[in-house]
Amino acid sequence: MNRTIAAKVIEGIQSQGWEVIGRGGTWVGAMRPLEQYIQRKVERAVRAEREACAALLEANGMRCGEESLSRLILETNAAAIRARGNT
């Protein structure tokens, strides 16, 4: 897990005056669901931003006309942005 995330979680727990009671597991094991949740949220945000950028380029390409080199460049860039999400 990212040390910064773990440090902030510990800081938050301590700031609330909470006490963490162990039950034989590890801190890493206890934090894994939170880490996975955060990772999924980040991945969704990145996908949404990538799609928004690609859609913007396509919209600008539509304004450039059918035979325009600018449109081709914008559409190529939109496709490249989307393809980055498939690697």
HELIX and SHEET records of a PDB file:
HELIX    1   1 ARG A    3  SER A   15  1                                  13    
HELIX    2   2 TRP A   27  ARG A   63  1                                  37    
HELIX    3   3 LEU A   69  ARG A   84  1                                  16    
END                                                                             
